[in-house]
């Protein structure tokens, strides 16, 4: 299992160790290889005590003298070398830039070191789990995705940002939100509300929901990127704020909540730095249309085969085995319909800010 993330000062040592092991094997006449932890469902488990997904101990040797592994072996060392260069120069770069940093034609062949960014992205994840440093600590960032507003003052790369005065677009959440980049200065919020969709977030921001209810509102544009998840983790663990998750009433909304709460299967090694086991699902619940008098005929959307298949998969997840969650998902399947967050607008343009969310919070009407 991946150990607790090392301090950033050890990054050069960790990357050099990979290279040293390859050189040592070659000098001894052995096949150079790297032990890469297996990132699949077969090598993860749900820790009932910690309440998040953990990676197991299974590893796969990535060998240089193996026709099926040689290219991936080379790519791994190229990515590690590029990350070492960034660390030595004190710079950060995007995962797109890194793709071009390591892409070139292999001498004496018609092959490239990498052909698509998908290849380098997978190798970055392999390097993260192998070296026990998350992508952000490797000085790599992704495109910004998500926005925030609310009762918080923070420092972003030396600049003071008052999230109470960030306009209609909010503060753009960066990909890297670690302590050396983002520091919390003054917080008067009582809770954090993560909203699945940017359009719904804009409604809450325009109505100043965060001001009226003393909170922080943020969104990740669908499945929250790592920067948003990491920021939520910091809010909960450093500022001791409860986190509520507001997503569509469909299997994909349930899954977004699941990833925030328990972590993701593919990136299980990050759970201890990103998962928020205390997160609560505040809606949209399968029971809300009846509870709030929503016009089902004009707002319900029929479940398709993909929805039904995904819902049944989620039903089997260990972290959805509580009676409340089994009841919730089975009720959606029995009705054969799903609802988007925007369906509440059918009641009135500000129904979500004036009645729905205030009532859900007041009545503690959430799923855990």
ZIFENQUI-V473645 format. One record per residue. N is the residue number from 1. RES is the residue in three letters. PHI is phi in whole degrees, -180 to 180 (999 if undefined). NEAR is the number of other ideal C-beta (glycine too) atoms within 8 Angstrom. Layout:
((N:RES:PHI:NEAR) (N:RES:PHI:NEAR))
This chain:
((1:UNK:999:6) (2:UNK:-66:8) (3:UNK:-78:6) (4:UNK:-56:4) (5:UNK:-55:9) (6:UNK:-78:10) (7:UNK:-69:4) (8:UNK:-65:7) (9:UNK:-66:4) (10:UNK:-93:8) (11:UNK:-59:14) (12:UNK:-56:9) (13:UNK:-63:7) (14:UNK:-65:12) (15:UNK:-72:14) (16:UNK:-65:9) (17:UNK:-61:8) (18:UNK:-60:14) (19:UNK:-65:11) (20:UNK:-62:8) (21:UNK:-66:9) (22:UNK:-67:13) (23:UNK:-65:9) (24:UNK:-62:8) (25:UNK:-64:11) (26:UNK:-64:9) (27:UNK:-65:6) (28:UNK:-94:6) (29:UNK:77:4) (30:UNK:-98:6) (31:UNK:-70:8) (32:UNK:-62:11) (33:UNK:-150:11) (34:UNK:-126:11) (35:UNK:-90:9) (36:UNK:-107:12) (37:UNK:-57:14) (38:UNK:-77:10) (39:UNK:-105:12) (40:UNK:-151:7) (41:UNK:-58:5) (42:UNK:-67:6) (43:UNK:-116:12) (44:UNK:-128:12) (45:UNK:-146:6) (46:UNK:-95:11) (47:UNK:-82:9) (48:UNK:-63:6) (49:UNK:-74:4) (50:UNK:-81:8) (51:UNK:65:10) (52:UNK:-149:13) (53:UNK:-78:15) (54:UNK:-122:13) (55:UNK:-87:13) (56:UNK:-84:9) (57:UNK:-97:6) (58:UNK:-63:8) (59:UNK:-134:8) (60:UNK:-127:8) (61:UNK:-76:8) (62:UNK:-105:11) (63:UNK:-102:11) (64:UNK:-72:11) (65:UNK:-91:6) (66:UNK:-135:9) (67:UNK:-57:4) (68:UNK:-84:4) (69:UNK:-119:10) (70:UNK:-57:11) (71:UNK:-67:7) (72:UNK:-66:9) (73:UNK:-60:15) (74:UNK:-60:10) (75:UNK:-62:14) (76:UNK:-62:16) (77:UNK:-70:11) (78:UNK:-65:11) (79:UNK:-66:14) (80:UNK:-61:13) (81:UNK:-65:11) (82:UNK:-65:11) (83:UNK:-67:15) (84:UNK:-65:11) (85:UNK:-61:8) (86:UNK:-61:13) (87:UNK:-64:12) (88:UNK:-65:7) (89:UNK:-92:6) (90:UNK:66:4) (91:UNK:-123:6) (92:UNK:-121:7) (93:UNK:-152:10) (94:UNK:-82:9) (95:UNK:-66:13) (96:UNK:-71:8) (97:UNK:-61:8) (98:UNK:-61:15) (99:UNK:-54:12) (100:UNK:-77:7) (101:UNK:-62:8) (102:UNK:-101:14) (103:UNK:-86:9) (104:UNK:-162:6) (105:UNK:-78:8) (106:UNK:-74:8) (107:UNK:-53:4) (108:UNK:75:3) (109:UNK:-146:6) (110:UNK:-105:3) (111:UNK:-95:7) (112:UNK:-96:8) (113:UNK:-64:11) (114:UNK:-140:12) (115:UNK:-105:4) (116:UNK:-135:5) (117:UNK:-67:9) (118:UNK:-55:6) (119:UNK:-64:10) (120:UNK:-70:15) (121:UNK:-62:10) (122:UNK:-64:8) (123:UNK:-67:12) (124:UNK:-59:14) (125:UNK:-65:12) (126:UNK:-62:11) (127:UNK:-67:14) (128:UNK:-55:14) (129:UNK:-75:13) (130:UNK:-74:12) (131:UNK:-90:12) (132:UNK:64:11) (133:UNK:-129:11) (134:UNK:-73:10) (135:UNK:-52:12) (136:UNK:-63:14) (137:UNK:-78:10) (138:UNK:-85:15) (139:UNK:71:10) (140:UNK:-115:14) (141:UNK:-134:12) (142:UNK:-106:12) (143:UNK:-63:6) (144:UNK:-57:9) (145:UNK:-151:11) (146:UNK:119:15) (147:UNK:-146:12) (148:UNK:-144:14) (149:UNK:-152:13) (150:UNK:144:13) (151:UNK:-83:13) (152:UNK:-154:13) (153:UNK:-114:11) (154:UNK:-136:11) (155:UNK:-116:10) (156:UNK:-117:10) (157:UNK:53:5) (158:UNK:93:4) (159:UNK:-96:6) (160:UNK:-81:7) (161:UNK:-119:10) (162:UNK:-97:7) (163:UNK:-71:15) (164:UNK:-84:11) (165:UNK:-139:5) (166:UNK:-116:11) (167:UNK:71:5) (168:UNK:-73:6) (169:UNK:-90:6) (170:UNK:76:13) (171:UNK:-86:10) (172:UNK:-71:8) (173:UNK:-74:14) (174:UNK:-75:11) (175:UNK:-71:12) (176:UNK:-102:9) (177:UNK:-123:12) (178:UNK:-69:9) (179:UNK:-60:5) (180:UNK:-75:4) (181:UNK:-110:9) (182:UNK:-115:12) (183:UNK:-122:6) (184:UNK:-88:11) (185:UNK:-106:8) (186:UNK:-141:6) (187:UNK:-125:11) (188:UNK:-117:6) (189:UNK:-76:14) (190:UNK:-107:7) (191:UNK:-162:11) (192:UNK:-119:16) (193:UNK:-120:15) (194:UNK:-95:16) (195:UNK:-111:13) (196:UNK:-62:13) (197:UNK:-112:12) (198:UNK:-62:9) (199:UNK:-63:7) (200:UNK:-72:14) (201:UNK:-57:14) (202:UNK:-61:9) (203:UNK:-62:12) (204:UNK:-66:15) (205:UNK:-70:13) (206:UNK:-63:7) (207:UNK:-83:10) (208:UNK:53:7) (209:UNK:-57:13) (210:UNK:-63:17) (211:UNK:-77:8) (212:UNK:-66:8) (213:UNK:-113:10) (214:UNK:49:9) (215:UNK:-147:13) (216:UNK:-115:17) (217:UNK:-116:15) (218:UNK:-148:19) (219:UNK:-139:15) (220:UNK:-122:14) (221:UNK:64:9) (222:UNK:105:7) (223:UNK:-66:7) (224:UNK:-61:15) (225:UNK:-71:12) (226:UNK:-62:13) (227:UNK:-62:17) (228:UNK:-68:15) (229:UNK:-63:13) (230:UNK:-66:13) (231:UNK:-66:13) (232:UNK:-60:16) (233:UNK:-58:12) (234:UNK:-67:12) (235:UNK:-58:12) (236:UNK:-72:15) (237:UNK:-86:7) (238:UNK:-100:7) (239:UNK:-97:10) (240:UNK:59:5) (241:UNK:-99:12) (242:UNK:-71:8) (243:UNK:-115:15) (244:UNK:-111:14) (245:UNK:-116:13) (246:UNK:-118:13) (247:UNK:-134:14) (248:UNK:-58:12) (249:UNK:-87:13) (250:UNK:-159:12) (251:UNK:-58:12) (252:UNK:-74:9) (253:UNK:-65:12) (254:UNK:-58:14) (255:UNK:-69:11) (256:UNK:-58:14) (257:UNK:-60:12) (258:UNK:-60:12) (259:UNK:-65:12) (260:UNK:-63:14) (261:UNK:-83:14) (262:UNK:-106:12) (263:UNK:96:12) (264:UNK:-106:9) (265:UNK:-64:8) (266:UNK:-68:6) (267:UNK:-118:11) (268:UNK:-61:14) (269:UNK:-66:11) (270:UNK:-94:13) (271:UNK:-54:15) (272:UNK:-66:11) (273:UNK:-109:8) (274:UNK:-133:12) (275:UNK:-66:14) (276:UNK:-124:11) (277:UNK:-59:9) (278:UNK:-85:7) (279:UNK:-60:14) (280:UNK:-122:11) (281:UNK:-85:13) (282:UNK:-100:12) (283:UNK:144:12) (284:UNK:-85:13) (285:UNK:-88:11) (286:UNK:-63:10) (287:UNK:-91:8) (288:UNK:-66:13) (289:UNK:-55:12) (290:UNK:-74:7) (291:UNK:-63:7) (292:UNK:-109:10) (293:UNK:65:6) (294:UNK:-77:13) (295:UNK:-74:7) (296:UNK:-65:8) (297:UNK:-61:5) (298:UNK:-100:6) (299:UNK:-121:11) (300:UNK:-72:12) (301:UNK:-122:8) (302:UNK:-66:7) (303:UNK:-70:12) (304:UNK:-95:6) (305:UNK:-61:5) (306:UNK:-66:6) (307:UNK:-63:12) (308:UNK:-64:10) (309:UNK:-62:8) (310:UNK:-67:11) (311:UNK:-62:14) (312:UNK:-68:9) (313:UNK:-64:9) (314:UNK:-65:13) (315:UNK:-57:10) (316:UNK:-87:6) (317:UNK:-64:10) (318:UNK:-57:6) (319:UNK:-82:10) (320:UNK:-116:13) (321:UNK:-90:7) (322:UNK:-65:7) (323:UNK:-58:5) (324:UNK:-64:8) (325:UNK:-74:10) (326:UNK:-61:11) (327:UNK:-65:8) (328:UNK:-60:12) (329:UNK:-71:15) (330:UNK:-65:9) (331:UNK:-67:10) (332:UNK:-63:14) (333:UNK:-64:11) (334:UNK:-64:6) (335:UNK:-77:8) (336:UNK:71:6) (337:UNK:-137:10) (338:UNK:-135:13) (339:UNK:-137:15) (340:UNK:-88:10) (341:UNK:-56:14) (342:UNK:-66:8) (343:UNK:-61:12) (344:UNK:-66:12) (345:UNK:-65:9) (346:UNK:-61:8) (347:UNK:-77:9) (348:UNK:-173:6) (349:UNK:-61:5) (350:UNK:-115:8) (351:UNK:-58:11) (352:UNK:-65:13) (353:UNK:-89:12) (354:UNK:-92:9) (355:UNK:-130:9) (356:UNK:-58:13) (357:UNK:-65:15) (358:UNK:-58:10) (359:UNK:-69:9) (360:UNK:-61:11) (361:UNK:-70:11) (362:UNK:-62:6) (363:UNK:-87:6) (364:UNK:53:5) (365:UNK:-91:7) (366:UNK:-139:10) (367:UNK:-110:8) (368:UNK:-113:6))
